[in-house]
Amino acid sequence: VHAVLSAAPGAMTLAQTHSMSLDDYLRDFGLANRPTLSVTYDDVARDSTFGAAAVLHGEASAYDVKSPFLRRTPTITWPDAYVKNAAVLFIDLDAPSRPKGPYVHSLWADCTGGALTSCATTLKKYLPPGNKAPLANRYSFLLFAQPPSPGLKSPPGRSTEGFGKFGKPFDFKKFIEDNELRLVSSNFMLVNGTGRHRRGRRLMSYNSLE
């Protein structure tokens, strides 16, 4: 049995986030309104006999950056019918690098088995959320259909190691175009940073099991 972690009632208001929607960002690229990607952080409460899991449901998934389970790579799956060869991108839409581009936390490619574990190439291994700003950031998982030929092209003038470094631009639109990627599915979560409200109060509380 899986219990689902969700935001505590009244924990956050629209004014306390950059935006409540991933589609707000993707709409600028003509990529909005895609099916929901299955993303689950398993074994959240390791001491619990219920084996609680955090299942992402967009803005309904609001967590604290200090939550230990966020340090582990999530389970990401999709129906085989969605795509035969895929790439998975994990980005922070609200990192300090914006509006130059999102911060790239992780990038996997050449995924052929309907799950993250089937990805043959890891261009940037999983890097957990680490925002320090007081506002909750949108951490987004994007599943792309990738052309049959293996490998992805890096953005112009950038090596694989350079993906998403703070202060360095990541041209999201050009990266998609150069690699002929097609967005198939997406999901996101809101993660509260370590910053404090000016009155000394955290903007989001820890989540509770329901």
JOGI-V857370 format. One record per pair of residues at least 24 apart in sequence whose C-alpha atoms are under 8 Angstrom apart, sorted by the first residue. I is the first residue (numbers start at 0). J is the second residue. D is the distance in Angstrom with one decimal. If there is no record, write none. Layout:
BEGIN
I;J;D
I;J;D
END
This chain:
BEGIN
0;49;6.0
0;50;7.0
0;51;7.6
1;49;6.5
1;50;6.1
1;51;5.0
1;52;5.7
2;49;7.1
2;50;7.4
2;51;4.7
2;52;5.8
2;53;7.6
2;208;6.6
2;209;6.5
3;51;6.5
3;52;5.6
3;53;5.2
3;54;6.0
3;208;6.5
3;209;6.4
4;51;7.8
4;52;6.8
4;53;5.0
4;54;7.1
4;60;7.4
4;206;6.3
4;207;6.1
4;208;5.2
4;209;6.7
5;53;7.6
5;59;6.3
5;60;5.3
5;61;6.3
5;62;7.8
5;206;5.9
5;207;6.7
5;208;7.2
5;209;7.5
6;59;6.3
6;60;6.0
6;61;4.9
6;62;6.9
6;204;8.0
6;205;7.7
6;206;5.3
6;207;7.2
7;204;6.8
7;205;7.3
7;206;5.5
7;207;6.3
10;202;7.3
10;203;5.1
10;204;5.8
11;202;6.6
11;203;5.8
15;134;5.7
15;135;7.0
15;202;6.9
16;134;5.1
16;135;5.0
16;136;6.9
17;93;6.9
17;134;6.7
17;135;6.8
17;136;6.6
17;137;7.8
18;137;7.7
19;58;5.8
19;137;7.8
20;57;7.5
20;58;6.8
20;137;8.0
21;57;7.8
21;137;7.2
21;139;7.2
21;186;7.6
21;187;6.7
24;92;7.9
28;172;7.0
30;182;6.6
33;182;7.6
33;183;6.3
33;184;5.2
33;185;6.4
34;183;7.2
34;184;4.9
34;185;6.6
35;184;5.6
35;185;5.3
35;186;5.6
36;75;7.5
36;76;7.2
36;77;6.6
36;140;7.7
36;141;7.7
36;142;7.3
36;184;5.1
36;185;4.8
36;186;5.3
37;75;5.7
37;76;5.5
37;77;6.4
37;186;7.5
38;73;6.5
38;74;5.8
38;75;4.6
38;76;6.9
38;186;7.4
39;73;5.5
39;74;5.1
39;75;6.5
40;68;6.7
40;69;7.2
40;71;7.5
40;72;7.4
40;73;4.6
40;74;6.2
41;68;7.8
41;73;6.8
41;74;7.1
42;68;7.6
43;67;7.9
43;68;5.4
51;208;8.0
55;186;7.0
55;187;6.7
55;188;6.3
56;186;7.1
56;187;7.1
56;188;7.1
57;186;5.9
57;187;4.8
57;188;5.1
57;189;7.5
58;187;7.3
58;188;6.0
58;189;6.2
59;188;7.6
60;187;7.9
60;188;5.1
60;189;6.1
61;188;6.1
61;189;4.7
61;190;5.8
61;191;7.5
61;206;7.3
62;188;7.6
62;189;6.3
62;190;4.9
62;191;6.2
62;203;8.0
62;205;6.5
62;206;6.3
63;190;5.4
63;191;4.8
63;192;6.8
63;203;7.4
63;204;7.4
63;205;6.0
63;206;7.7
64;128;6.2
64;129;6.2
64;130;7.1
64;190;5.7
64;191;5.6
64;192;5.5
64;193;7.0
65;193;7.9
69;127;5.9
69;128;7.0
70;126;7.6
70;127;5.1
70;128;7.8
71;125;8.0
71;127;7.3
72;125;6.1
72;127;7.9
74;114;7.7
74;115;6.9
75;114;5.7
75;115;5.4
76;113;5.6
76;114;4.2
76;115;6.4
77;113;5.0
77;114;6.2
78;113;5.8
79;112;6.8
79;113;5.0
81;183;6.9
82;113;7.9
82;144;5.7
82;183;7.7
83;110;7.9
83;111;5.6
83;112;7.7
83;113;8.0
83;144;7.5
84;109;5.8
84;110;5.4
84;111;4.9
84;144;6.0
84;145;5.4
84;146;6.9
84;147;6.4
85;109;5.7
85;110;4.8
85;111;6.5
85;142;6.8
85;143;5.5
85;144;4.7
85;145;4.9
86;110;6.2
86;118;7.9
86;142;5.9
86;143;5.1
86;144;6.5
86;145;6.0
87;115;7.7
87;140;7.0
87;141;5.6
87;142;4.7
87;143;6.3
88;139;8.0
88;140;5.8
88;141;5.1
88;142;6.6
88;143;8.0
89;138;7.1
89;139;5.6
89;140;4.6
89;141;6.5
90;138;5.8
90;139;5.3
90;140;6.7
91;128;8.0
91;136;6.8
91;137;5.9
91;138;4.6
91;139;6.3
92;136;7.0
92;137;5.6
92;138;6.4
92;139;7.2
93;136;5.3
93;137;6.2
94;130;7.2
94;136;7.3
94;165;7.9
95;165;6.9
95;166;7.2
96;165;5.6
96;166;5.1
96;167;6.7
96;168;6.8
99;167;7.6
99;168;4.9
99;169;6.8
99;170;7.5
100;168;5.3
100;169;4.8
100;170;5.9
100;171;6.4
101;163;6.9
101;168;7.8
101;169;6.4
101;171;7.3
102;162;7.8
102;163;4.4
102;164;6.7
102;165;6.9
102;169;7.3
103;162;5.9
103;163;4.2
103;164;7.5
103;169;7.9
104;128;7.8
104;163;6.9
108;145;7.9
108;149;7.9
108;150;6.7
108;151;7.3
109;145;7.4
109;149;6.0
109;150;6.8
120;150;7.6
122;159;6.3
122;160;8.0
123;159;7.3
123;160;7.4
123;162;7.7
128;190;7.4
129;192;7.1
130;190;7.9
130;191;7.6
130;192;4.9
130;193;7.0
131;192;4.5
131;193;4.7
131;194;5.3
132;191;8.0
132;192;5.3
132;193;6.5
132;194;5.0
133;191;6.9
133;192;5.4
133;193;6.5
133;194;4.1
133;195;5.5
133;196;6.4
133;201;7.7
133;202;6.8
134;191;6.3
134;192;6.6
134;194;7.8
134;202;7.2
135;189;5.6
135;190;5.0
135;191;4.2
135;192;6.2
136;189;5.5
136;190;5.4
136;191;6.6
136;192;7.6
137;187;6.4
137;188;5.8
137;189;4.9
137;190;6.7
138;187;5.4
138;188;5.4
138;189;6.3
138;190;7.1
139;185;7.3
139;186;5.8
139;187;4.1
139;188;6.6
140;185;5.6
140;186;5.3
140;187;5.9
141;182;7.1
141;183;7.8
141;184;6.2
141;185;4.6
141;186;6.7
142;182;6.0
142;183;5.6
142;184;5.1
142;185;6.0
143;180;5.8
143;181;5.2
143;182;4.4
143;183;5.3
143;184;7.2
144;180;5.7
144;181;5.0
144;182;6.3
144;183;6.4
145;178;7.5
145;179;7.0
145;180;5.3
145;181;7.0
146;178;7.7
146;179;6.8
146;180;7.2
151;178;6.1
152;177;6.9
152;178;6.1
END
